[in-house]
Amino acid sequence: MIFDSTVLRHSKSLWILALLFLSNMAFSQNTSQEKMADLAFMTGKWVGTSTSYKDGAITKQVPAYQHIGYDLDKTILVIQLNSETLQLHTIIRYDEKDETYYYYPFSKRGVSQLAAEYTKGKLIVKANEKTRYIFERTGENSFREYGERLTDGQWVKFFEDAFTDTK
């Protein structure tokens, strides 16, 4: 009889722990999905132009194509960028522990992990203290991504990809 009641108590404890674990996972996924929903402005099939700048002057312009969509039950955002000068496969996710977005650009040279924040309708990716990438909606069917470098205390744009949704 003692064996049966001990097993029963441990069995109940395991069920309670399992339920707590599963509810924590569900809450965590909901938080991730809610944070990732903030980036819905980026989703679409985009066509546009990638422009490079040096000292404020345009140095190169090429056509660019980009497909951005959710995956894994809307817990990650996948960006596929193709242009004459750059091919990137990027994943963006939100980490509940760090309360931070992470931007993972994959290229032929490898992959990086960069911290990002969503503020005032923009996703700002911090490559380092002097370089950042900004993603923002610019109209109902338009979107842009641009890069800036901190030079003499001023943020100076070194590239801009301007897109229109193909819908």
Helices and strands as residue ranges (DSSP letters): H 2-37, G 40-42, E 44-54, E 57-71, E 76-83, E 87-95, E 100-107, E 110-111, E 114-119, E 122-128, E 131-139, E 142-151, E 154-165
